[in-house]
Amino acid sequence: MGTPLLARSGRDAHLTEAGEVLARHATSILARLSAAEEEIAAIAGLHAGCVRLVSFLSGTSTVIPPALAALRAERPEVEVTLSEATPPRAIAMLRNGDCDIALAFRYPELPGATPGAPGAHPEDPGTEEEEDADWDGLAAHPLLTDRLVGLLPEGHHLAGAGKLELADLAGETWILGCASCRRHVVKVCESTGFTPRMDLTTDDYPTVIGLVGAGMGVSVLPELALSSLPSGTVRLVPIVPTIQREVVALTLPAYESVPAVRLMLQHLKSAARLAGQALDGTSLPPR
């Protein structure tokens, strides 16, 4: 403490002024320490706790809800917070300690592409955040593969086709969604010999679907984003060769031993299996 707490006089001892100050605070200090120990023990033992989730939009609307419902049914005392962020931002949040689990996705590298390089389309450059969005040092739990499908207006001359190559849509006006998907689709199109003309872009998938349904253009979107479609306005057509992304739940290796996080991961995997089965049950050909 830097100053005596006890003063001795012969065989007797009494508190100094500093000692009396410490004694006054000792009860509250010990109570706070005890409360902290109980809270930590509760989290470690899953008697209570909090799991902080962050997810991209289509994962939030499909995989997350049944996983959260299952967790609440099993452990209603576990608190869960949920926020939305694209994978680059979600991964940064995980590394910075702002979340416990991040749902993310990535596309396979195209032949000849520089690993980790951002999309270089002049209208949609990459960012430093995206360049740093790697999974190195993170614990990745695979959830499902999500393929991209063509989205055409109901009256489009290719709406009844059994399958499409991207080159079939080279002369069309394109409406594309989130930046990560947009960059990958542009790269794939350019690898087949054309650059899609994008008059409209938006991160909001229902808006993309509405614009396509209104005849404003065509699109290529992940199946997870197409769980609910308006009837009679748009048509889904498989893309060949298949374009798909890997969807995972990411966490820090140290978090995997936390029971609440471990249980949340289990429910996410179960919900993802159901989502994958639902995708296989659509009107599209088998995956």
C-alpha positions in Angstrom: 0.0 0.0 0.0 3.0 2.3 0.4 2.1 3.2 4.0 1.7 1.2 7.3 -1.7 -0.3 8.0 -0.9 -1.4 11.6 0.9 0.4 14.4 2.3 -1.6 17.3 2.6 -0.5 20.8 4.3 -3.2 22.9 2.1 -6.3 22.5 -0.8 -4.4 21.2 -1.5 -3.4 17.6 -4.1 -0.9 16.2 -5.1 0.3 12.7 -3.4 3.3 11.4 -5.5 5.9 9.5 -4.7 4.2 6.2 -5.7 0.8 7.8 -9.0 2.2 8.9 -9.7 3.4 5.3 -8.9 0.0 4.0 -11.1 -1.7 6.6 -14.0 0.5 5.7 -13.8 -0.7 2.0 -12.8 -4.3 2.7 -16.4 -5.6 3.0 -17.5 -4.1 -0.3 -14.3 -5.2 -2.0 -14.8 -8.8 -0.9 -18.4 -8.7 -1.9 -17.5 -7.5 -5.4 -14.8 -10.1 -5.8 -17.3 -12.8 -4.7 -19.9 -11.5 -7.2 -17.3 -11.5 -10.0 -16.2 -15.1 -9.2 -19.9 -16.3 -9.2 -20.6 -14.6 -12.5 -17.5 -16.1 -14.1 -18.3 -19.5 -12.8 -21.9 -19.2 -14.0 -20.7 -18.3 -17.5 -18.2 -21.2 -17.5 -20.8 -23.6 -16.2 -23.6 -22.3 -18.5 -25.8 -21.4 -15.6 -25.9 -18.0 -17.2 -23.9 -16.2 -19.9 -24.1 -14.3 -23.1 -23.3 -15.2 -26.7 -22.7 -12.3 -29.1 -23.5 -13.3 -32.7 -22.9 -11.3 -35.9 -24.0 -12.5 -39.3 -24.5 -11.5 -42.9 -28.0 -10.7 -43.9 -29.2 -13.9 -45.6 -27.7 -15.9 -42.8 -29.5 -13.8 -40.3 -32.9 -14.5 -41.9 -32.4 -18.2 -42.5 -29.9 -20.0 -40.3 -30.0 -17.8 -37.2 -33.7 -17.9 -36.2 -34.1 -21.6 -35.7 -30.7 -21.8 -34.0 -31.7 -19.2 -31.5 -35.1 -20.8 -30.9 -33.4 -24.1 -30.2 -30.9 -22.5 -27.8 -33.6 -20.7 -25.9 -35.7 -23.8 -25.6 -32.7 -25.7 -24.1 -31.0 -22.9 -22.1 -33.4 -19.9 -21.6 -31.0 -18.3 -19.2 -28.3 -17.8 -21.9 -28.6 -14.2 -23.3 -27.9 -13.7 -27.0 -27.2 -10.5 -28.9 -27.3 -10.4 -32.7 -26.0 -7.8 -35.1 -25.6 -7.8 -38.9 -22.3 -7.3 -40.8 -20.7 -8.4 -44.0 -18.0 -11.0 -43.6 -15.0 -8.6 -43.6 -16.6 -6.4 -40.9 -17.8 -9.5 -39.0 -14.3 -11.0 -38.9 -12.8 -7.8 -37.8 -15.4 -7.7 -34.9 -14.4 -11.2 -33.9 -10.7 -10.4 -33.9 -11.4 -7.2 -31.9 -13.4 -9.1 -29.3 -16.7 -7.5 -30.2 -18.5 -10.8 -30.8 -18.1 -14.5 -30.0 -19.3 -16.1 -33.2 -19.3 -14.6 -36.7 -21.3 -16.2 -39.6 -19.3 -15.6 -42.7 -18.8 -16.9 -46.2 -16.2 -16.9 -48.9 -16.0 -17.9 -52.6 -13.3 -20.2 -54.0 -10.4 -18.5 -55.7 -10.6 -18.3 -59.5 -7.8 -19.8 -61.5 -5.1 -17.3 -61.9 -6.4 -15.0 -59.2 -4.2 -13.6 -56.5 -5.3 -15.2 -53.1 -6.9 -12.6 -50.9 -6.9 -9.9 -53.5 -10.0 -7.7 -53.6 -12.2 -7.5 -56.6 -10.8 -4.9 -58.9 -13.9 -3.9 -60.9 -13.5 -0.1 -61.5 -17.0 0.6 -60.1 -16.6 -1.6 -57.1 -13.0 -1.6 -55.7 -11.9 -3.7 -52.8 -11.0 -2.1 -49.5 -8.3 -2.7 -46.9 -11.0 -4.3 -44.7 -11.8 -6.9 -47.3 -8.1 -7.6 -48.0 -7.7 -8.4 -44.3 -10.8 -10.6 -44.1 -8.9 -13.9 -43.9 -9.6 -16.7 -41.6 -6.1 -17.4 -40.4 -6.0 -18.2 -36.7 -9.7 -18.6 -36.4 -11.7 -21.7 -35.7 -14.0 -22.4 -38.7 -17.1 -24.6 -38.3 -18.5 -25.4 -41.8 -22.3 -25.0 -42.0 -23.3 -25.4 -45.7 -22.5 -24.6 -49.3 -24.7 -22.0 -50.9 -24.9 -21.9 -54.6 -25.7 -18.9 -56.8 -28.7 -19.1 -59.1 -30.0 -16.9 -61.9 -32.9 -14.7 -61.2 -35.0 -13.6 -64.3 -38.2 -11.7 -64.8 -41.1 -14.1 -65.4 -41.5 -12.9 -69.0 -37.8 -13.2 -69.9 -37.1 -15.3 -73.0 -34.7 -17.5 -70.9 -37.1 -17.9 -67.9 -38.1 -21.4 -69.0 -34.5 -22.6 -69.6 -33.4 -25.6 -67.6 -30.0 -24.0 -67.0 -28.0 -20.9 -67.9 -24.4 -20.0 -68.6 -23.4 -16.6 -67.4 -22.5 -15.7 -71.0 -26.1 -16.2 -71.9 -26.8 -13.0 -70.0 -23.9 -11.0 -71.4 -26.2 -8.5 -73.1 -28.5 -8.0 -70.2 -28.8 -5.2 -67.6 -27.6 -6.7 -64.3 -28.8 -5.9 -60.8 -26.4 -7.3 -58.2 -26.5 -7.6 -54.4 -23.9 -7.3 -51.6 -20.4 -6.2 -52.5 -18.7 -9.6 -51.8 -21.1 -11.5 -54.0 -21.0 -8.7 -56.6 -17.2 -8.8 -56.9 -17.1 -12.6 -57.3 -19.9 -12.6 -59.9 -18.0 -9.9 -61.9 -14.8 -11.8 -61.7 -16.5 -15.0 -63.0 -18.2 -13.1 -65.8 -14.9 -11.5 -66.8 -13.3 -14.9 -66.8 -15.9 -16.0 -69.4 -15.2 -13.0 -71.6 -17.5 -10.1 -70.6 -18.1 -7.5 -68.0 -21.7 -7.3 -66.8 -23.4 -3.9 -67.1 -24.6 -3.0 -63.6 -27.1 -0.1 -63.7 -28.4 -0.9 -60.2 -26.7 -2.3 -57.1 -28.1 -2.7 -53.6 -27.2 -4.8 -50.5 -30.9 -5.4 -49.9 -31.9 -8.7 -51.5 -35.7 -8.1 -51.4 -35.0 -4.9 -53.4 -33.0 -6.9 -56.0 -35.8 -9.4 -56.3 -38.4 -6.6 -56.6 -36.4 -4.8 -59.3 -35.9 -8.1 -61.3 -39.6 -8.8 -61.0 -40.4 -5.4 -62.3 -38.3 -6.1 -65.4 -35.5 -3.8 -64.6 -32.8 -6.4 -65.2 -31.5 -9.9 -64.3 -29.5 -11.0 -61.3 -27.5 -13.8 -59.8 -28.1 -14.3 -56.1 -27.3 -16.9 -53.3 -30.0 -19.4 -52.7 -30.1 -18.4 -49.0 -31.3 -15.0 -50.1 -34.2 -16.5 -52.0 -36.0 -18.3 -49.3 -39.1 -16.2 -49.9 -40.0 -15.2 -53.5 -43.1 -13.4 -54.8 -45.2 -15.6 -57.0 -45.6 -14.9 -60.7 -42.9 -12.2 -61.1 -39.5 -13.9 -61.1 -38.0 -17.2 -62.2 -35.0 -19.1 -60.8 -32.7 -20.8 -63.2 -29.6 -22.8 -62.3 -26.2 -21.5 -63.4 -23.7 -23.8 -65.0 -21.0 -24.3 -64.1 -22.0 -24.1 -60.5 -20.9 -21.1 -58.5 -21.1 -21.5 -54.8 -19.8 -20.1 -51.6 -18.8 -21.7 -48.3 -20.8 -20.6 -45.3 -19.1 -21.1 -41.9 -19.4 -20.1 -38.2 -16.1 -18.5 -37.1 -14.9 -18.1 -33.5 -11.7 -17.7 -31.7 -10.0 -21.0 -30.6 -10.1 -19.9 -27.0 -13.9 -19.5 -27.2 -14.5 -23.0 -28.2 -14.2 -24.2 -24.7 -16.9 -21.9 -23.4 -20.0 -24.0 -23.0 -22.5 -21.4 -24.2 -20.5 -20.8 -27.4 -20.1 -24.5 -27.9 -23.8 -25.1 -27.6 -24.6 -22.2 -29.9 -22.3 -23.7 -32.5 -24.1 -27.0 -32.3 -27.5 -25.3 -32.8 -26.1 -23.3 -35.8 -24.9 -26.5 -37.4 -28.3 -28.2 -36.9 -30.1 -25.1 -38.3 -27.8 -25.1 -41.3 -28.5 -28.7 -42.1 -32.2 -27.9 -42.1 -31.6 -24.9 -44.3 -29.5 -27.0 -46.7 -32.3 -29.6 -46.9 -34.8 -26.8 -47.6 -32.7 -25.5 -50.5 -32.5 -29.1 -51.9 -36.3 -29.2 -51.7 -36.8 -26.2 -54.0 -38.0 -26.3 -57.6 -34.4 -26.2 -58.7 -32.6 -29.3 -59.9 -30.8 -31.3 -57.1 -27.5 -29.9 -55.9 
